[in-house]
Amino acid sequence: MAWAVLLAGLTWFSTRNDPPTVREQRTLAEAGPVVDGAIGELVAAAFDAVPVLMPPEIHRGCRVTPFADGATLSREVELAVPGGEERALLERIAERLPTTWRAGVRVTTDGPRLRADAGEFVVVRGRPVADGRIRLIVDTGCRLVGDGYVRPGPGAAGAEVGVLAEALRALGGSAAGTEAAVTAPCPGGGIVRTAWSGVGEPATSPQAALASLAGGAPVVQTPELYAYRRDGVAVLADLHPDGVRVGATSGCAR
């Protein structure tokens, strides 16, 4: 009887004071701030590239256990870097990330792959997806939803708004269709913020239209991508036959 009482008491204390020990015990709500913080760390570590933040995505329908449904939260950072420097950039990012992340880059038959552990069972992966383009993904794996993920607020508009509007004018569009900003906390304080907007098919070549804003020296110029820096703001233009989508990012300056 004494043993049963002691075991019950220890179990009660543990459930209220000990942190969860496996991923399945941590909810999406608890993992959200870790994911958001990891995005800021990645942007800060990739200061010599042109970054843009993609909107968070929640995928429902996975199963935490045979009896419990769950969801996965993932966030991405797209990086533009001169062609041929993708592996070197991934290696520099790995070196700059916190040592507790145990980040590293290995070369596979499909190219270089970055992998890191942001803590709380949150995984970071990175790889080139095209010439001059890298995708970094922060992923929670399947979790119980809990109170749900709360997306970081848009924060106060910064220099990215004016630079985005300037790019849209050069392309013959306007900022009226600007999408909601995507943000994440910077490791040293403040936020990194990407404002997105799209325009229809420009009347002239997007590369030619944006060349003057890039000072004639874009970071990346391919048929599908044009990236440059303007007054400390990173600008990445996705070029498609039916239109252009432009993202402008400020924050997490080194």
PyMOL commands that set and color helices and strands:
alter all, ss='L'
color gray80, all
select helices_A, chain A and resi 2-17+23-25+28-45+86-96+99-101+159-171+175-177+206-211
alter helices_A, ss='H'
color red, helices_A
select strands_A, chain A and resi 50-53+57-65+68-80+104-108+111-119+122-130+133-139+182-185+191-200+220-222+225-230+233-240+243-250
alter strands_A, ss='S'
color yellow, strands_A
deselect
rebuild
show_as cartoon
